Amino acid sequence: MTDCAVMFPGQGAYLPGALAPLAEDEPLVRETLRVLDRAAGRVGRSAPSRLLLDEDAPSLAELVVRSPADLHVALFAAEMTLFRLLTERHGLRPTVLIGHSFGELVALTAAGVYGLDDGMALVAARDDAFAECPPGEGGMVALAVSASRAAGLLTGLGEWEVTLAADNGPRQCVVSGPATALERVRAAAETLGIGATRLRVPYAFHHRMLAGVADDFARRAAGLRTGQARHVLHSAILGRRLDGPDGVADLVAAHLVRPTRFTEAVRRLHADGVDLFVECGPRGVLSDLVEATVPGVRVVAPLRRRVGGRSVADALAGPGALPGAVVSLPPPERDPAPLPRASRVDGDGDGGPGAGVGAGGDGVRDREAVIETLRSLYATALGYPPEVLTEDADLEADLGVDSIKQTELFAQAAARYGRTLPAEGSRLTSYTTLDALAGLLATLPAQDAGAHGAGTREVSA
């Protein structure tokens, strides 16, 4: 029997229109979203379906700045809808549930501790608790090093106010604290050659600066109805499995002030026999972290589109699949067969001008190779370690790349592949990940044989 952990990601997992393809073929998706829309209305929130069924809905970066409450409701709705689809419609039987940061609240609801109405109210209570807390006094920085190396850096700098917020993997962690101290840490890290990215978040999440907000959140949450969990829950914040109402109260109280130790949690679950991790979100953020933490482990990100990727049906129906799981979600978008190996990027990550371009300029068909070329190009231009630029990392919200820089870099990529940029006015920053940009490149027409400079035409961000 295969032990399976279902993972619920945090804020960075949002994707506009993420459920649109599923909603066309799965009535349960629209049914669940109707229930969640009504639940959102009862706590004074906008209907999440408008963000999850429209691919032209606001981006993650836009929601973080303009409407974080809408973002959180959409995340909750997307993850709960996918979880219901996997378990009720397709027979997935999880051994354990685990969330990352905000995802821990979704995991509580998926486990049955909260019903859908109270789970939505829990999300609203979290946002309401921030009403008296002015944004901008604190923040977060992602560091391309392990948590232990980050701790050494903070000790060496004497920055006692900055603390670990999330241990994500062997080469990735996040620290949080007061804005001025955080900027000193970021600058020092860059001086030492450590990738350091200021995250676009308004608060120092997972830091004692939010103690007052955490108390208010716990007070609000105490008034919500809870029930017996139907699934085993492991908390990466508490570092243990939850054991009844006391464990739930402990998690809610600690949610905003204690670090998320995801690396430790993944290793513990794997040691306990979990050998399949299924990501219950629109991207593959946690799947990449799990693969980096436990090489060779089996991961499934059902809604991630990637070349050669498999549908949940393919991933769970083969040898060693979950007993009784009959999964038939539509497969990810697939590109034509990959080009010969000679057309791919050289081992040093950059084969020079035209690297990855096959005969006739059709190198854009090999999506995997295109992503590697984009990773090398963007890493060089931005000064980031290549491993930070995962195919699902949001360029603006996760990595702080503004729209002007995104446009400039994509123009370089289009020129490298001999492609004509989208017409003026196209919404280029709707394509916020390397995977999405690789897909966009494949749709662009080739430049005319005699064209010059087409790759540098202006594009609206």
Disulfide bonds with the S-S distance in Angstrom:
none
